[in-house]
């Protein structure tokens, strides 16, 4: 065996590390709930006869992911009674959120939205809130659990698990519902109940993994200690008692210091960066809310949507992400970010073409191929960009801020997508989502002229 081949084989042994392997299951647990309260739920609701305007408004459930920065400092620093002493800071929050997700999915399964839409919305909101909380804790665990040389492998296995769960939550749920559905021509609640109960049972993968893995032993970063010491010095002038001083200093370190750090480091470019983060995925997010109702209205069956959009489409997204990683290395982050923005907006126009063709399976395959490849390229570059913005001392809170900002405006606008389609039709809607991508190109160009700073991962922990 040649030394070069031996070197590559040795490099791949990195994926046998227990925590890297565990990240595959945790990524699965993180990816499962998302589509069950967004894409798959919209398909269920449309099949049940819920109007498009209501479905569009219900996409605001996804705003829970957009507001997670508000409670991320608590997840980052607040101990949970009973659970934290037993499991540790990260595992305690992971377990609590995973159990809540499973229970809420059971609640969704046991309610027919046609009979009581309010209950469906309540349980879907619970799933989204618990899922966003799991994301916060999992991001922190992923960064803290291993040394820097293993971070790439952790990210890779996380993405693999996440994508597999998305296939299960979309195509899998549709296949299960289709398999027990006596007729595609009429709505039946029972198949969807079975599908969602199955999804709830699948959360056991994450729960068992959380109970097995070890809690990372991470001391408070020097920057955090310095900030809290500085805060205590300032608060001392308020003449509070010692307990209140400690609480105030903790709140400053947990909830104010991470955001202050971002503004101080990036100065006048902070607003530009936040604007780019807020708008970069707007074309895809707004368009995505109406994609499943579009498939239903065009006459595609659950099996067709599951196979083409949910399985094949995810594979194309993974391929696009791989291409994006190569392009980022060769062209640089900002050029690939610009290319991804162009492709994401332009490929939305393919849905305009598809809307004029009606039920065209090959047309759907072509459209999904181009759209998901471009989404993968854009996502790869965007993650690389966000990674360089994050200070390792506040990685969990700042990453939650960035991912929240990324979703807030697109999800809010997407809530009106159903009314827009009712008023102007699918062709005009998809054209409009493409036009939403134009301001993004300007922001990427402006951000490219600003200084881009790469922040290293935190030091290794045992």
C-alpha positions as CSV (number, residue, x, y, z in Angstrom):
1,X,0.0,0.0,0.0
2,X,1.4,3.4,-1.0
3,X,2.2,5.9,1.7
4,X,-0.3,8.4,0.1
5,X,-3.1,5.9,0.3
6,X,-2.2,4.9,3.8
7,X,-2.2,8.6,4.8
8,X,-5.7,9.0,3.4
9,X,-7.0,5.9,5.2
10,X,-5.5,7.1,8.4
11,X,-7.1,10.5,8.0
12,X,-10.6,8.8,7.6
13,X,-10.1,7.1,11.0
14,X,-11.1,10.5,12.5
15,X,-14.7,9.4,11.9
16,X,-14.4,6.5,14.3
17,X,-14.0,8.9,17.3
18,X,-16.9,8.2,19.7
19,X,-18.0,11.8,19.9
20,X,-17.8,12.2,16.1
21,X,-20.0,9.1,15.7
22,X,-22.4,10.3,18.3
23,X,-22.8,13.5,16.3
24,X,-24.4,11.5,13.5
25,X,-27.3,10.6,15.9
26,X,-27.5,14.1,17.4
27,X,-27.6,15.6,13.9
28,X,-30.5,13.2,13.1
29,X,-32.3,14.4,16.3
30,X,-31.8,18.0,15.2
31,X,-33.0,17.5,11.6
32,X,-36.1,15.5,12.3
33,X,-38.5,18.2,13.8
34,X,-37.9,21.0,11.3
35,X,-40.0,19.8,8.3
36,X,-42.6,18.2,10.5
37,X,-43.8,21.7,11.5
38,X,-43.1,23.4,8.1
39,X,-42.9,21.5,4.8
40,X,-44.6,18.2,5.7
41,X,-47.2,19.9,7.8
42,X,-48.1,22.2,5.0
43,X,-48.6,19.2,2.7
44,X,-50.9,17.6,5.4
45,X,-52.8,20.9,5.8
46,X,-53.3,21.4,2.1
47,X,-54.5,17.8,1.6
48,X,-56.9,18.4,4.5
49,X,-58.4,21.3,2.6
50,X,-56.9,24.2,4.7
51,X,-56.7,27.3,2.5
52,X,-53.4,28.6,1.2
53,X,-53.6,31.9,3.1
54,X,-53.9,30.0,6.4
55,X,-51.0,27.7,5.5
56,X,-48.9,30.8,4.7
57,X,-49.7,32.3,8.0
58,X,-49.0,29.1,9.9
59,X,-45.4,29.2,8.4
60,X,-44.8,31.8,11.1
61,X,-44.4,28.8,13.5
62,X,-40.9,28.7,12.1
63,X,-40.3,32.1,13.6
64,X,-39.5,30.2,16.9
65,X,-36.2,29.4,15.2
66,X,-35.8,33.1,14.4
67,X,-36.2,34.2,18.0
68,X,-34.0,31.6,19.7
69,X,-31.3,34.2,20.3
70,X,-33.6,35.6,23.0
71,X,-33.3,32.5,25.2
72,X,-30.0,31.2,24.0
73,X,-28.1,32.9,26.9
74,X,-30.2,30.9,29.3
75,X,-29.6,27.6,27.6
76,X,-25.9,28.6,27.5
77,X,-25.5,29.3,31.2
78,X,-28.6,28.4,33.2
79,X,-28.5,25.0,35.1
80,X,-31.7,22.9,35.1
81,X,-32.9,21.5,38.5
82,X,-32.2,17.7,38.8
83,X,-31.1,17.3,35.2
84,X,-27.9,19.4,35.2
85,X,-26.4,17.8,38.3
86,X,-27.1,14.3,36.8
87,X,-26.2,15.0,33.1
88,X,-24.2,18.2,32.9
89,X,-25.1,21.6,31.4
90,X,-25.3,20.6,27.7
91,X,-26.8,17.2,28.0
92,X,-29.5,18.4,30.4
93,X,-30.9,20.9,27.9
94,X,-30.5,18.4,25.1
95,X,-32.6,15.8,26.9
96,X,-35.3,18.2,28.1
97,X,-35.7,19.6,24.6
98,X,-35.8,16.1,22.9
99,X,-38.4,14.8,25.3
100,X,-40.6,17.9,24.7
101,X,-40.3,17.4,20.9
102,X,-41.4,13.8,21.2
103,X,-44.4,14.6,23.4
104,X,-45.5,17.5,21.2
105,X,-45.2,15.3,18.0
106,X,-47.5,12.8,19.7
107,X,-49.9,15.7,20.4
108,X,-49.8,16.7,16.7
109,X,-50.4,13.1,15.7
110,X,-53.5,12.7,17.9
111,X,-55.2,15.8,16.5
112,X,-56.9,16.2,13.2
113,X,-56.2,19.8,11.9
114,X,-59.5,19.7,10.0
115,X,-61.4,19.3,13.3
116,X,-59.3,21.5,15.5
117,X,-56.6,23.5,13.9
118,X,-55.8,25.4,17.1
119,X,-54.5,22.3,18.8
120,X,-52.3,21.5,15.8
121,X,-50.8,25.0,15.9
122,X,-50.2,24.7,19.7
123,X,-48.3,21.4,19.4
124,X,-46.4,22.6,16.3
125,X,-45.3,25.7,18.2
126,X,-44.1,23.5,21.1
127,X,-42.1,21.3,18.6
128,X,-40.6,24.4,17.0
129,X,-39.6,26.0,20.4
130,X,-38.2,22.8,21.8
131,X,-36.3,22.1,18.5
132,X,-34.8,25.6,18.5
133,X,-33.7,25.0,22.1
134,X,-32.1,21.7,21.1
135,X,-30.2,23.5,18.3
136,X,-28.8,26.0,20.8
137,X,-27.6,23.3,23.2
138,X,-26.3,21.1,20.3
139,X,-24.3,23.9,18.7
140,X,-22.6,24.5,22.1
141,X,-21.9,20.8,22.6
142,X,-20.5,20.4,19.1
143,X,-18.0,23.2,19.6
144,X,-16.9,22.2,23.1
145,X,-16.9,18.4,22.9
146,X,-13.7,17.9,20.8
147,X,-10.3,19.4,19.9
148,X,-10.1,21.7,16.8
149,X,-8.7,18.9,14.6
150,X,-12.0,17.0,15.0
151,X,-14.3,19.9,14.4
152,X,-14.5,19.3,10.6
153,X,-15.5,15.7,11.2
154,X,-18.1,16.7,13.8
155,X,-19.6,19.2,11.3
156,X,-19.6,16.5,8.5
157,X,-21.3,13.8,10.6
158,X,-23.8,16.4,12.0
159,X,-24.8,17.4,8.5
160,X,-25.1,13.8,7.4
161,X,-27.4,12.9,10.3
162,X,-29.4,16.1,9.8
163,X,-30.0,15.4,6.1
164,X,-31.0,11.8,6.8
165,X,-33.5,13.0,9.3
166,X,-34.9,15.5,6.8
167,X,-35.4,12.7,4.3
168,X,-37.3,10.7,6.9
169,X,-39.4,13.7,8.1
170,X,-40.4,14.6,4.5
171,X,-40.2,11.6,2.2
172,X,-40.5,9.1,5.0
173,X,-43.6,10.7,6.5
174,X,-45.2,11.0,3.1
175,X,-44.4,7.4,2.2
176,X,-45.8,6.2,5.5
177,X,-49.0,8.2,5.0
178,X,-49.3,7.1,1.4
179,X,-48.8,3.4,2.3
180,X,-51.7,3.3,4.7
181,X,-53.9,5.8,2.8
182,X,-56.9,4.0,1.3
183,X,-57.4,6.7,-1.4
184,X,-55.3,9.6,-2.7
185,X,-58.5,11.2,-4.0
186,X,-60.0,12.0,-0.6
187,X,-58.5,13.3,2.7
188,X,-58.1,10.7,5.5
189,X,-56.7,11.8,8.9
190,X,-55.6,8.3,10.0
191,X,-52.5,7.9,7.7
192,X,-51.1,11.2,9.0
193,X,-51.6,10.1,12.6
194,X,-49.6,7.0,12.0
195,X,-46.9,9.0,10.2
196,X,-46.5,11.5,13.0
197,X,-46.5,8.9,15.7
198,X,-43.7,7.2,13.9
199,X,-41.7,10.4,13.7
200,X,-42.2,10.9,17.5
201,X,-40.8,7.4,18.1
202,X,-37.8,8.3,16.0
203,X,-36.8,11.0,18.5
204,X,-35.6,8.0,20.7
205,X,-32.4,8.1,18.6
206,X,-31.4,11.5,20.0
207,X,-32.7,10.7,23.5
208,X,-30.6,7.5,23.8
209,X,-27.6,9.2,22.4
210,X,-27.8,12.1,24.9
211,X,-27.9,9.6,27.7
212,X,-24.8,7.7,26.4
213,X,-22.5,10.5,25.5
214,X,-20.2,12.3,28.0
215,X,-20.6,15.9,29.0
216,X,-17.7,18.1,27.7
217,X,-15.6,19.5,30.5
218,X,-15.2,23.2,29.5
219,X,-14.0,25.9,31.9
220,X,-15.4,29.4,31.5
221,X,-13.4,31.3,28.8
222,X,-11.1,34.0,30.1
223,X,-13.1,36.6,28.1
224,X,-16.3,35.7,29.9
225,X,-14.6,35.9,33.3
226,X,-13.1,39.3,32.4
227,X,-16.4,40.6,31.3
228,X,-18.2,39.5,34.4
229,X,-15.5,40.9,36.6
230,X,-15.8,44.2,34.8
231,X,-19.6,44.1,35.2
232,X,-19.3,43.5,38.9
233,X,-17.0,46.5,39.3
234,X,-19.5,48.7,37.5
235,X,-22.5,47.3,39.4
236,X,-20.8,47.8,42.7
237,X,-21.6,51.5,42.3
238,X,-25.3,50.7,42.4
239,X,-25.0,49.7,46.1
240,X,-26.9,46.4,45.7
241,X,-26.6,43.5,48.1
242,X,-24.1,40.8,47.2
243,X,-26.8,38.4,45.8
244,X,-28.3,41.0,43.5
245,X,-24.8,42.0,42.3
246,X,-24.0,38.4,41.4
247,X,-27.3,38.0,39.5
248,X,-26.8,41.3,37.6
249,X,-23.2,40.4,36.7
250,X,-24.4,36.9,35.5
251,X,-27.1,38.5,33.3
252,X,-24.6,40.9,31.8
253,X,-22.1,38.1,31.0
254,X,-24.9,35.8,29.6
255,X,-27.2,38.2,27.7
256,X,-25.4,41.4,26.9
257,X,-21.7,40.7,26.6
258,X,-22.0,38.3,23.6
259,X,-23.9,40.9,21.5
260,X,-21.6,43.7,22.7
261,X,-18.6,41.7,21.7
262,X,-19.9,41.3,18.1
263,X,-20.6,45.0,17.8
264,X,-17.2,46.0,19.2
265,X,-15.3,43.6,17.0
266,X,-17.0,44.6,13.7
267,X,-17.7,48.2,14.5
268,X,-19.4,50.1,11.6
269,X,-19.7,46.9,9.6
270,X,-22.0,45.2,12.2
271,X,-25.2,46.5,10.7
272,X,-24.1,45.6,7.1
273,X,-23.3,42.1,8.3
274,X,-26.6,41.7,10.1
275,X,-28.5,43.0,7.0
276,X,-26.7,40.4,4.8
277,X,-27.4,37.6,7.2
278,X,-31.1,38.7,7.4
279,X,-31.6,38.7,3.6
280,X,-29.2,36.1,2.2
281,X,-31.7,33.1,2.2
282,X,-34.8,35.2,1.7
283,X,-35.5,33.9,-1.9
284,X,-35.4,30.2,-0.8
285,X,-37.2,30.6,2.5
286,X,-40.1,32.6,1.1
287,X,-40.5,30.3,-1.9
288,X,-40.2,27.1,0.2
289,X,-43.5,27.8,2.2
290,X,-45.6,27.4,-1.0
291,X,-43.6,24.6,-2.6
292,X,-45.6,21.8,-1.1
293,X,-49.0,23.4,-1.7
294,X,-47.8,24.0,-5.2
295,X,-47.0,20.3,-5.7
296,X,-50.5,19.4,-4.4
297,X,-52.2,21.9,-6.7
298,X,-50.2,20.7,-9.7
299,X,-51.5,17.2,-9.1
300,X,-48.3,15.5,-7.8
301,X,-48.9,12.5,-5.6
302,X,-47.3,12.0,-2.1
303,X,-45.1,9.3,-3.6
304,X,-43.9,11.5,-6.4
305,X,-43.2,14.4,-4.1
306,X,-41.5,12.1,-1.5
307,X,-39.2,10.6,-4.2
308,X,-38.3,13.6,-6.2
309,X,-38.4,16.5,-3.8
310,X,-37.6,14.9,-0.5
311,X,-35.1,12.2,-1.3
312,X,-33.6,13.1,-4.7
313,X,-33.7,16.8,-3.7
314,X,-31.8,16.3,-0.5
315,X,-29.2,14.3,-2.3
316,X,-28.8,17.1,-4.8
317,X,-28.5,19.6,-1.8
318,X,-25.7,17.5,-0.3
319,X,-23.9,17.4,-3.7
320,X,-24.3,21.2,-3.9
321,X,-22.9,21.6,-0.5
322,X,-19.8,19.6,-1.5
323,X,-19.4,21.7,-4.6
324,X,-19.8,24.8,-2.5
325,X,-17.0,23.7,-0.2
326,X,-14.6,23.2,-3.1
327,X,-15.6,26.6,-4.6
328,X,-15.1,28.3,-1.2
329,X,-11.6,26.9,-1.0
330,X,-10.8,27.8,-4.6
331,X,-12.6,31.1,-5.1
332,X,-12.9,32.4,-1.6
333,X,-15.9,32.8,0.7
334,X,-17.3,36.1,-0.7
335,X,-17.1,35.1,-4.4
336,X,-18.9,31.8,-3.6
337,X,-21.4,33.6,-1.4
338,X,-22.2,35.9,-4.4
339,X,-22.5,33.0,-6.8
340,X,-24.8,31.2,-4.4
341,X,-27.0,34.2,-4.1
342,X,-27.3,34.5,-7.9
343,X,-28.1,30.8,-8.4
344,X,-30.6,30.7,-5.5
345,X,-32.6,33.6,-7.0
346,X,-32.3,32.5,-10.6
347,X,-33.4,28.9,-10.1
348,X,-36.7,30.1,-8.5
349,X,-37.6,31.2,-12.1
350,X,-37.6,27.5,-13.0
351,X,-40.7,27.1,-10.8
352,X,-42.4,29.8,-13.0
353,X,-41.7,27.5,-16.0
354,X,-42.9,24.4,-14.1
355,X,-46.2,26.2,-13.1
356,X,-47.0,26.6,-16.8
357,X,-46.5,22.9,-17.5
358,X,-48.8,21.4,-14.8
359,X,-48.1,17.9,-13.8
360,X,-44.7,17.2,-15.5
361,X,-42.6,14.7,-13.5
362,X,-39.5,15.2,-15.6
363,X,-39.9,18.9,-15.4
364,X,-40.1,18.6,-11.6
365,X,-36.9,16.5,-11.6
366,X,-35.0,19.1,-13.6
367,X,-36.3,22.0,-11.5
368,X,-35.5,20.3,-8.2
369,X,-32.0,19.4,-9.5
370,X,-31.1,23.0,-10.3
371,X,-32.8,24.5,-7.2
372,X,-31.3,22.2,-4.6
373,X,-27.8,22.2,-6.1
374,X,-27.8,26.0,-5.9
375,X,-29.2,25.9,-2.4
376,X,-26.4,23.6,-1.3
377,X,-23.7,25.8,-2.8
378,X,-25.2,28.9,-1.1
379,X,-25.5,27.1,2.3
380,X,-21.9,25.9,2.2
381,X,-20.6,29.4,1.6
382,X,-23.0,31.0,4.1
383,X,-22.0,28.6,6.9
384,X,-18.3,29.4,6.2
385,X,-19.1,33.1,6.4
386,X,-21.0,32.8,9.7
387,X,-18.2,30.7,11.1
388,X,-15.7,33.5,10.6
389,X,-18.0,36.0,12.4
390,X,-18.3,34.0,15.6
391,X,-16.2,34.6,18.7
392,X,-15.4,31.2,20.3
393,X,-16.0,32.7,23.8
394,X,-19.7,33.2,22.9
395,X,-20.1,30.7,20.1
396,X,-23.5,29.3,21.2
397,X,-25.2,32.6,21.8
398,X,-23.7,34.4,18.8
399,X,-24.4,31.5,16.4
400,X,-28.0,31.5,17.7
401,X,-28.2,35.3,17.0
402,X,-26.9,34.8,13.4
403,X,-29.2,31.9,12.7
404,X,-32.2,33.8,14.2
405,X,-31.5,36.9,12.2
406,X,-31.3,34.7,9.1
407,X,-34.9,33.5,9.5
408,X,-36.8,36.4,11.1
409,X,-37.6,38.6,8.0
410,X,-37.9,35.8,5.5
411,X,-40.3,33.8,7.7
412,X,-42.4,37.0,8.4
413,X,-42.7,37.7,4.7
414,X,-43.4,34.1,3.9
415,X,-46.4,34.2,6.1
416,X,-48.2,36.3,3.4
417,X,-47.2,33.9,0.6
418,X,-50.5,32.1,0.5
419,X,-52.5,35.3,0.1
420,X,-50.1,36.4,-2.7
421,X,-50.6,33.2,-4.6
422,X,-54.4,33.5,-4.2
423,X,-54.3,37.0,-5.6
424,X,-51.7,36.7,-8.4
425,X,-51.0,33.0,-9.0
426,X,-48.0,30.8,-8.6
427,X,-46.0,32.2,-11.6
428,X,-46.1,35.8,-10.2
429,X,-45.2,34.5,-6.8
430,X,-42.1,32.6,-7.9
431,X,-41.0,35.5,-10.0
432,X,-41.3,37.8,-7.0
433,X,-39.2,35.4,-4.8
434,X,-36.5,35.6,-7.5
435,X,-36.6,39.4,-7.4
436,X,-36.2,39.4,-3.6
437,X,-32.7,38.0,-4.2
438,X,-31.5,41.2,-6.0
439,X,-30.8,43.3,-2.9
440,X,-28.7,40.3,-1.6
441,X,-26.2,40.7,-4.4
442,X,-25.6,44.3,-3.4
443,X,-25.1,43.4,0.2
444,X,-22.7,40.6,-0.6
445,X,-20.7,43.0,-2.8
446,X,-20.6,45.6,0.0
447,X,-19.7,43.0,2.7
448,X,-16.9,41.7,0.4
449,X,-15.3,45.1,0.6
450,X,-15.4,45.1,4.4
451,X,-12.6,43.4,6.4
452,X,-13.4,39.7,6.9
453,X,-12.0,38.3,10.2
454,X,-11.6,34.6,10.8
455,X,-12.1,33.6,14.5
456,X,-10.5,30.4,15.5
457,X,-12.2,27.5,17.3
458,X,-11.8,27.4,21.1
459,X,-8.7,25.6,22.5
460,X,-8.9,21.8,22.8
461,X,-10.7,20.2,25.7
462,X,-10.4,16.8,27.0
